[in-house]
Amino acid sequence: MSKTISNILNYLLQNRRLETSNINYISKELEQSQKTLGDILIQNSFFSQENMLILVIELYKKGYLVIEEINNNFPIELEFFLKKLAKNLKLEYVDLDSIDVNYKMSVKIPFNKLKKFNALPFKEDEINVYVALKDPMNMNIQEGVQRIFSKRVVKFVISQPMQIEKYIKKVEMSESIKDLVDEIRKEITSSIAKNSQESSSILKLINMILETAILADASDIHIEPTVNNCTVRARIDGMLNEAFIFDEDIYPPLASRIKLLSNMDIAEKRKPQDGRFSTNILGREFDFRISTLPVLNGESIVMRILDKSKVMIKIEDLGMHVKNYKKFSKAMKTPYGIIFVTGPTGSGKTTTLYGALNAIKNIQNKIITVEDPVEYQLSLTQQVQVNQKSGLTFANALKSILRQDPDIIMIGEVRDQETLKIAVQAALTGHLVFSTLHTNDSISAIARVMDMGIEPYLLSGSLIAIEAQRLVRKLCLNCRTKTTPPKSILNGIEKYLPKKFQFYKHNGCDKCTQTGYKGREMLSEILLVSEKISSMIAQGNSKKTIHDQAINEGFIDMFQDGVLRAGQGITTLDEIIRVVKS
């Protein structure tokens, strides 16, 4: 039993909220079960849900409980608790993620004091300065912050501690590049570097942005101009996270230099442009695919990070369910036919295709791919890049590829009827074809292909398997905590769970940049086309009929796969529901 729980039980006993026999029973339950203190108090009618909330506020105000411990011990949503606490203390609750935080406020204060007080000034008006405090009950901190803003009225607000930590970290990041930004300004205004292209500090800044994103395992970098500043965000584990915020005068030289590196026209700001450059970051070679788009305050710049080392990923390391991996491996060994990989943009389809090609490539087989664009270079593989301007479309490239005597063909994406028909014909005439589709699940791909004009008998004769996938965020192992979902949720998923399972929830720490998640895991489902399912496709049977037959043959859908991962503590049920939407 933790010291916090022991202190709370002593408090309840001393204040005659519970009898000694109740305390002994609760202590035994805590040792023998995985229930939290709050669950035991409510389930045994020691407290109602409403009285439980009043008790938790009381415990917090008296110092028996800190905010970070509430979720671990009581079935109360943190945001709900903080709103009630704010009302109790007659303060305002502010969701920092839903407002435009004014970072210029934080620059006015020495950063070491911000960190010491765990205080974030986020807004000001003519009279007031608004400050979010991680510990709003600490009067010494309140007095310390008030001394900093001695000439203003300080309005303290309550916010989620994780959010306050996250924004203070961003202020710290801005502080770390303050000297570099000043250097850029000097170079821009000096007579030596009237052209922003000549600024060496801009190159240092770009390098820092790239390094920061790569260290965080980001897939994309977004550089966006606003009225007052320039925001740099990185997509980490599928979610955008703010990395840097610069004043608006840093954006023009930054944008110009990136366009110059990517062989774009730096004078053209009215049309979208695409470019590419390669560089060595942290001892590894990276490709960066750049896209610019004219927006209201300038140009939105998106940089896709392509790590050349990731192409060597093995199919067995993708994280497929064991049964699904066996099915996919079996499908890959088929001499001819078509295999579709489906899922939304950013679900890892390209990685799966490259993993499959890596697994089956050898000196005896000729592999040709047609992609738009070619993201990674594969050995023992001939790769064709689509070029719409010169007329090299997917369909035209495929026609030429078939005259190159290939054994295996990979089509980056089936976008039209002509491409699909050639792919199916290639599969029927002795080629193994891999391609992608955008569908919600594997069985929906059958109807999608038919809607594109392929006759059922042709599809049934060529289709080997359809794999659908999503990427879910993995829990940070450093800060995850055990949890028990409500019975209403468990009743709906218990048929998918193994005998031993344990659910966890996300919290947040420095290792996961306060998100509670670190890395991603693939969820998948694979429809292996058996003779029975092939016959059903030829006869034009409904999606439900095919689904029922697939279940009889051992089909595991993505939701079931996801629930298993949540039960193993790899991810959360909330994340499964967010991604799969089952």
C-alpha positions in Angstrom: 0.0 0.0 0.0 1.4 3.4 -1.0 2.1 6.2 1.6 -0.6 8.3 -0.1 -3.3 5.7 0.4 -2.2 5.0 3.9 -2.5 8.7 4.8 -5.9 9.0 3.2 -7.2 6.0 5.1 -5.9 7.4 8.4 -7.5 10.7 7.6 -10.9 9.0 7.0 -10.6 7.1 10.2 -9.5 10.1 12.3 -12.4 12.2 10.9 -14.9 9.4 11.6 -15.8 9.0 7.9 -15.1 5.2 8.2 -14.9 2.7 11.0 -11.8 0.6 11.8 -13.5 -2.5 10.4 -14.1 -0.6 7.1 -10.5 0.4 6.9 -9.3 -3.2 7.5 -11.7 -4.4 4.7 -10.5 -1.8 2.3 -6.8 -2.5 3.0 -7.4 -6.2 2.3 -9.2 -5.5 -0.9 -6.4 -3.2 -2.1 -3.9 -6.0 -1.5 -5.9 -8.8 -3.1 -7.5 -7.1 -6.1 -6.5 -4.7 -8.8 -9.2 -2.2 -7.8 -8.5 1.4 -6.9 -9.4 3.0 -3.6 -12.1 5.0 -5.3 -13.7 1.8 -6.9 -13.8 0.1 -3.5 -15.3 3.1 -1.7 -18.1 3.4 -4.3 -18.8 -0.3 -4.9 -19.2 -0.9 -1.2 -21.4 2.2 -0.8 -19.0 3.9 1.6 -19.4 7.0 -0.6 -21.7 8.0 -3.5 -20.1 9.3 -6.7 -21.0 12.9 -5.7 -19.6 12.6 -2.2 -16.5 11.0 -3.6 -15.8 14.1 -5.7 -16.3 16.3 -2.6 -13.9 14.1 -0.6 -11.2 14.2 -3.4 -11.4 18.1 -3.5 -11.1 18.1 0.3 -8.1 15.7 0.3 -6.4 17.9 -2.4 -7.0 21.1 -0.5 -5.6 19.6 2.8 -2.5 18.3 1.0 -3.3 14.5 1.3 -3.4 14.2 -2.5 -1.7 15.8 -5.5 -3.4 16.3 -8.8 -1.2 13.7 -10.6 -2.4 11.0 -8.1 -6.1 11.5 -8.6 -6.5 9.3 -11.7 -4.5 6.5 -10.2 -6.7 6.2 -7.1 -10.2 7.5 -8.0 -12.6 6.9 -10.9 -12.8 10.7 -11.7 -11.8 12.3 -15.0 -9.0 14.8 -14.4 -10.7 17.6 -16.4 -14.0 17.1 -14.6 -12.2 17.3 -11.2 -10.3 20.4 -12.2 -13.4 22.2 -13.3 -15.1 21.4 -10.0 -12.0 22.4 -8.1 -11.9 25.7 -10.0 -15.5 26.4 -9.0 -14.8 25.5 -5.4 -11.8 27.9 -5.3 -13.7 30.6 -7.3 -11.1 30.5 -10.1 -11.4 30.0 -13.8 -10.6 26.7 -15.5 -8.7 27.1 -18.8 -8.0 24.4 -21.4 -4.6 25.6 -22.7 -4.8 23.4 -25.8 -8.0 25.2 -26.9 -6.6 28.8 -26.9 -3.8 30.7 -28.6 -1.1 30.9 -25.9 0.8 34.2 -26.1 4.4 33.0 -25.8 5.7 36.6 -25.8 4.4 36.8 -22.2 6.8 34.1 -21.1 9.8 35.9 -22.6 9.3 38.7 -20.1 10.1 36.4 -17.2 13.4 34.6 -16.5 12.9 31.0 -17.6 14.3 29.6 -14.3 11.5 31.3 -12.4 8.9 30.0 -14.7 10.2 26.5 -14.1 10.6 27.0 -10.4 7.0 28.2 -10.0 5.5 25.8 -12.6 3.6 28.9 -13.8 2.6 29.8 -17.4 1.6 33.4 -18.2 -0.6 32.9 -21.3 -2.6 36.0 -21.8 -2.8 39.7 -20.9 -5.1 42.7 -21.3 -4.8 46.3 -20.3 -5.1 45.5 -16.6 -4.6 41.8 -16.0 -2.0 39.1 -16.6 -3.5 35.6 -16.7 -1.3 32.8 -15.2 -1.9 29.1 -15.1 -0.5 27.4 -12.0 0.4 23.7 -11.6 -0.1 24.1 -7.8 -2.9 26.7 -7.4 -3.0 26.1 -3.6 0.6 27.2 -3.0 0.4 30.8 -1.6 4.2 31.2 -1.8 4.1 30.6 -5.5 1.2 33.0 -6.0 3.1 35.7 -4.1 6.3 35.0 -6.1 4.4 35.3 -9.4 2.7 38.5 -8.2 6.1 40.1 -7.4 7.3 39.4 -11.0 4.2 41.3 -12.4 4.3 43.9 -9.6 2.6 46.6 -11.8 -0.2 44.4 -13.0 -3.2 42.4 -11.5 -2.4 38.7 -11.7 -5.4 36.4 -12.4 -4.6 32.8 -11.5 -6.4 30.0 -13.4 -6.5 26.3 -13.1 -5.3 24.1 -16.0 -4.2 20.5 -16.5 -0.7 20.0 -15.1 0.4 18.1 -18.2 -0.6 21.0 -20.4 1.3 23.5 -18.2 4.4 21.3 -18.3 4.1 20.9 -22.1 3.9 24.7 -22.8 6.7 25.5 -20.4 8.8 22.9 -22.3 8.0 24.9 -25.5 9.1 28.1 -23.9 12.4 26.3 -22.9 12.9 25.2 -26.5 12.4 28.8 -27.7 14.9 30.0 -25.1 17.5 27.6 -26.3 17.4 29.1 -29.8 17.1 32.8 -28.7 20.7 33.6 -29.5 20.4 31.9 -32.9 17.3 33.9 -33.8 19.1 37.1 -32.8 22.0 36.1 -35.0 19.7 35.6 -38.0 18.2 39.1 -37.5 21.7 40.6 -37.5 22.6 38.7 -40.7 19.4 39.7 -42.4 19.9 43.4 -41.6 23.7 43.5 -42.3 25.1 44.7 -45.6 27.0 41.4 -46.0 23.8 39.3 -46.0 21.1 41.4 -47.6 20.0 38.2 -49.4 18.5 35.8 -46.9 19.9 33.0 -48.9 23.4 33.9 -47.7 22.5 33.6 -44.0 24.5 30.8 -42.4 22.4 31.1 -39.2 19.3 30.2 -41.2 21.0 26.9 -42.2 21.7 26.3 -38.5 18.1 26.9 -37.7 16.9 24.5 -40.4 19.3 21.9 -39.2 18.0 22.3 -35.6 14.4 21.9 -36.8 15.3 18.8 -38.8 17.3 17.3 -35.9 14.6 18.0 -33.3 11.9 16.3 -35.6 14.1 13.3 -36.3 15.0 12.8 -32.6 11.3 12.8 -31.9 10.6 10.2 -34.7 8.4 12.6 -36.6 7.1 11.8 -40.0 6.4 15.3 -41.2 7.4 18.9 -40.4 4.8 21.7 -40.9 6.0 25.3 -41.1 3.1 27.7 -41.1 3.0 31.5 -41.1 0.4 33.3 -38.9 -0.4 37.0 -38.4 2.0 37.4 -35.5 4.5 34.5 -35.7 5.7 31.4 -37.5 4.8 28.0 -36.1 6.8 24.8 -36.6 4.9 21.6 -35.9 6.0 18.0 -36.1 3.7 15.0 -36.7 4.8 12.5 -34.1 2.9 9.1 -33.9 0.3 10.5 -36.2 -0.4 13.6 -34.1 0.8 17.2 -34.7 2.9 18.7 -31.9 4.2 22.2 -31.7 8.0 22.2 -31.8 9.0 25.9 -32.2 7.4 29.3 -32.5 9.3 32.2 -34.1 8.4 35.9 -34.6 7.0 36.7 -38.0 10.3 38.3 -39.3 12.0 34.8 -39.2 9.6 33.2 -41.6 10.6 34.9 -45.0 14.3 33.9 -44.8 13.4 30.5 -43.4 10.9 29.8 -46.3 13.3 31.1 -48.9 16.2 29.0 -47.8 14.1 25.8 -47.7 12.8 26.5 -51.2 16.4 27.1 -52.4 17.6 23.8 -50.9 14.7 22.0 -52.7 15.4 23.5 -56.1 12.2 25.6 -56.1 11.6 29.0 -57.5 12.0 31.3 -54.5 10.4 34.2 -56.3 7.2 32.2 -57.0 4.8 32.5 -54.0 1.5 32.3 -55.8 1.6 28.7 -57.0 2.1 25.4 -55.1 5.5 23.9 -55.7 7.1 20.5 -55.0 10.8 19.8 -54.3 13.2 17.4 -52.7 16.6 17.4 -51.0 18.9 15.0 -49.2 21.2 15.6 -46.2 23.0 13.9 -43.4 21.4 14.4 -40.0 22.9 12.8 -36.8 25.1 10.5 -38.9 22.2 9.1 -41.1 21.1 9.9 -44.6 17.6 11.4 -44.9 15.5 12.5 -47.9 13.1 15.4 -47.4 10.1 15.8 -49.8 8.9 19.4 -49.7 5.5 20.8 -50.6 4.6 24.5 -50.6 1.1 25.9 -50.7 0.1 29.6 -50.9 -2.0 30.6 -47.8 -3.3 33.8 -46.4 -0.1 34.9 -44.6 2.5 33.4 -46.9 3.2 29.8 -47.8 2.5 26.6 -45.8 5.5 24.4 -46.1 5.3 20.6 -45.3 8.5 18.5 -45.2 8.0 14.7 -45.4 10.9 12.9 -43.7 12.1 9.8 -45.5 14.5 7.7 -43.5 16.4 5.5 -45.9 17.2 3.0 -43.2 13.6 2.2 -42.5 13.1 0.5 -45.8 15.0 -2.5 -44.5 12.2 -3.3 -42.1 11.3 -7.0 -42.0 7.7 -8.1 -42.5 7.8 -10.0 -39.2 8.8 -6.8 -37.4 5.7 -4.8 -38.6 3.7 -6.0 -35.5 1.0 -8.1 -37.2 -1.0 -10.5 -35.1 0.6 -13.9 -35.3 -2.3 -15.5 -37.2 -2.4 -12.5 -39.6 1.3 -12.7 -40.2 1.0 -16.4 -41.2 -1.8 -15.6 -43.6 0.1 -12.7 -45.2 3.3 -14.8 -45.5 1.2 -17.5 -47.2 -0.3 -15.0 -49.6 3.2 -13.6 -50.5 4.4 -17.1 -51.5 1.6 -17.5 -54.1 3.2 -17.5 -57.6 0.6 -15.2 -59.2 -2.5 -13.1 -58.3 -3.2 -9.8 -56.7 -2.7 -8.7 -53.0 -4.3 -5.4 -51.9 -3.1 -3.4 -48.9 -5.8 -1.0 -47.7 -6.1 1.8 -45.2 -6.3 5.6 -44.9 -3.4 7.9 -45.7 -0.6 7.6 -43.1 -1.6 4.1 -42.0 1.8 2.5 -43.0 0.7 0.9 -46.3 3.9 1.8 -48.1 6.0 0.4 -45.3 4.1 -2.9 -45.5 4.5 -3.1 -49.2 8.3 -2.4 -49.0 8.5 -5.0 -46.2 6.8 -7.6 -48.3 9.1 -6.9 -51.3 12.1 -7.1 -49.1 11.0 -10.5 -47.9 10.5 -12.0 -51.3 13.1 -10.3 -53.5 15.9 -12.5 -54.8 18.2 -12.9 -57.8 15.7 -15.3 -59.6 12.8 -12.8 -59.6 12.5 -9.6 -61.5 10.6 -7.0 -59.4 9.3 -3.7 -60.9 7.5 -1.0 -59.0 5.5 2.0 -60.3 5.2 4.7 -57.6 4.2 8.3 -57.2 6.7 9.3 -55.9 9.5 6.7 -55.3 10.0 7.1 -51.5 12.8 4.6 -50.9 15.3 2.9 -53.2 15.2 -0.9 -53.0 18.0 -3.2 -54.2 17.2 -5.9 -56.8 14.2 -3.8 -57.7 13.5 -1.6 -60.8 11.5 1.4 -59.6 9.5 3.7 -62.0 8.4 7.1 -60.9 5.1 8.4 -62.3 5.4 11.7 -64.2 2.1 13.1 -65.2 3.7 16.0 -67.2 5.5 13.6 -69.6 2.4 11.3 -69.8 4.0 8.5 -67.7 0.8 7.6 -65.7 0.2 4.5 -63.6 -1.6 2.9 -66.5 1.0 3.8 -69.2 3.8 2.6 -67.0 2.1 -0.7 -66.3 1.6 -1.4 -70.0 5.4 -0.9 -70.5 6.3 -2.9 -67.4 4.4 -6.0 -68.7 6.8 -6.0 -71.7 9.8 -6.0 -69.3 9.1 -9.7 -68.3 8.5 -9.1 -64.6 7.7 -11.7 -62.0 6.5 -9.4 -59.3 4.8 -5.9 -59.8 4.1 -3.4 -57.1 1.7 -0.5 -58.0 1.9 2.4 -55.5 -1.8 3.0 -55.7 -4.8 2.0 -57.9 -6.4 5.3 -58.8 -8.5 4.6 -61.8 -10.3 1.8 -63.8 -7.7 1.5 -66.5 -4.9 0.9 -63.9 -7.0 -1.6 -62.1 -7.9 -3.6 -65.2 -4.3 -3.9 -66.3 -3.3 -5.0 -62.7 -6.0 -7.7 -62.7 -5.0 -8.9 -66.1 -1.4 -9.1 -65.0 -2.4 -11.1 -62.0 -4.4 -13.5 -64.2 -1.5 -14.0 -66.7 1.0 -15.2 -64.2 2.3 -12.2 -62.3 2.3 -11.5 -58.5 0.8 -8.0 -58.1 0.9 -5.8 -54.9 -1.1 -2.6 -54.7 -2.9 -0.3 -52.3 -6.5 0.9 -52.0 -8.3 3.4 -49.8 -11.0 1.5 -48.0 -12.1 1.2 -44.3 -11.6 -2.5 -44.0 -10.5 -5.5 -46.0 -13.9 -6.9 -47.1 -15.0 -3.4 -48.3 -12.2 -3.5 -50.8 -14.1 -6.2 -52.8 -17.1 -3.9 -53.4 -14.7 -1.0 -54.1 -12.9 -2.9 -56.9 -16.2 -4.0 -58.4 -17.5 -0.4 -58.3 -14.4 0.5 -60.4 -15.7 -1.8 -63.2 -14.0 -5.2 -62.6 -16.3 -8.1 -63.2 -16.8 -10.4 -60.2 -15.5 -13.5 -62.0 -12.3 -11.7 -63.0 -11.8 -10.5 -59.4 -12.5 -13.9 -57.8 -9.9 -15.5 -60.2 -7.1 -13.1 -59.4 -7.5 -12.0 -55.8 -5.3 -13.7 -53.3 -5.7 -11.6 -50.1 -6.7 -8.2 -48.8 -4.8 -6.7 -45.8 -6.3 -3.7 -44.0 -4.3 -1.8 -41.4 -4.2 1.2 -39.0 -1.5 2.6 -36.8 -2.3 3.1 -33.1 -0.1 5.0 -30.6 1.8 2.8 -28.1 1.7 3.6 -24.4 4.8 5.1 -22.9 6.2 2.3 -20.7 7.8 4.9 -18.3 4.5 6.5 -17.2 1.6 4.2 -18.0 -0.6 3.2 -15.0 -3.0 0.3 -14.5 -6.7 0.9 -14.9 -9.9 -1.1 -14.9 -12.5 -0.1 -17.6 -16.2 0.2 -16.5 -18.2 -3.1 -16.6 -20.4 -1.7 -19.5 -17.3 -1.6 -21.7 -15.8 -4.9 -20.5 -19.0 -6.7 -21.2 -18.8 -5.7 -24.9 -15.2 -6.8 -25.4 -14.6 -9.7 -23.1 -15.2 -12.3 -25.9 -12.0 -10.9 -27.5 -9.8 -10.9 -24.4 -7.4 -13.7 -23.3 -7.7 -15.2 -19.8 -5.0 -12.9 -18.4 -5.2 -9.2 -19.3 -4.4 -5.8 -17.8 -5.5 -2.5 -19.2 -3.4 0.7 -18.8 -4.1 4.4 -19.2 -1.8 7.1 -20.5 -0.3 9.8 -18.2 2.6 11.7 -19.6 6.3 12.3 -18.7 9.5 13.8 -20.1 10.3 10.7 -22.1 7.0 10.9 -24.1 6.9 14.8 -24.2 3.8 14.6 -21.8 1.6 12.8 -24.3 1.5 9.4 -22.5 2.4 7.7 -25.8 5.6 6.8 -27.5 5.8 5.0 -30.9 3.1 3.3 -32.9 1.9 -0.3 -33.4 0.1 -1.7 -36.4 -3.4 -3.2 -36.2 -4.4 -5.4 -39.1 -6.9 -7.8 -40.5 -6.3 -10.1 -43.4 -8.9 -11.7 -45.7 -7.3 -14.7 -47.2 -9.4 -15.6 -50.3 -10.2 -19.3 -49.9 -12.0 -21.3 -52.6 -15.3 -20.8 -50.8 -14.8 -17.0 -50.5 -13.6 -16.9 -54.2 -16.9 -18.6 -55.2 -18.9 -16.1 -53.2 -17.2 -13.1 -54.8 -17.9 -14.6 -58.3 -21.5 -15.0 -57.3 -21.7 -11.4 -56.1 -22.6 -12.2 -52.5 -23.1 -9.4 -49.9 -20.4 -8.1 -47.7 -22.1 -9.6 -44.6 -22.2 -13.1 -46.2 -18.5 -12.9 -47.0 -17.7 -11.5 -43.6 -19.6 -14.4 -41.9 -17.7 -17.0 -44.0 -14.4 -15.3 -43.2 -15.2 -15.4 -39.4 -15.8 -19.2 -39.8 -12.4 -19.5 -41.4 -10.6 -17.7 -38.5 -10.8 -14.1 -39.7 -9.6 -11.6 -37.0 -10.8 -8.0 -37.6 -8.9 -4.8 -36.6 -11.1 -4.1 -33.6 -10.5 -7.5 -32.2 -6.8 -7.2 -32.9 -6.9 -3.7 -31.1 -8.7 -5.0 -28.0 -6.0 -7.7 -27.7 -3.2 -5.0 -27.8 -5.1 -2.9 -25.2 -5.5 -6.0 -22.9 -1.8 -6.6 -23.2 -1.0 -3.0 -22.1 0.4 -2.0 -25.5 -2.1 0.8 -26.1 -5.4 2.1 -24.6 -9.0 1.3 -25.4 -9.6 5.0 -26.1 -6.9 4.9 -28.8 -8.4 1.7 -30.4 -11.8 3.3 -30.6 -10.3 6.6 -32.0 -8.4 4.8 -34.8 -10.7 1.8 -35.7 -14.0 3.5 -34.9 -15.7 0.2 -34.6 
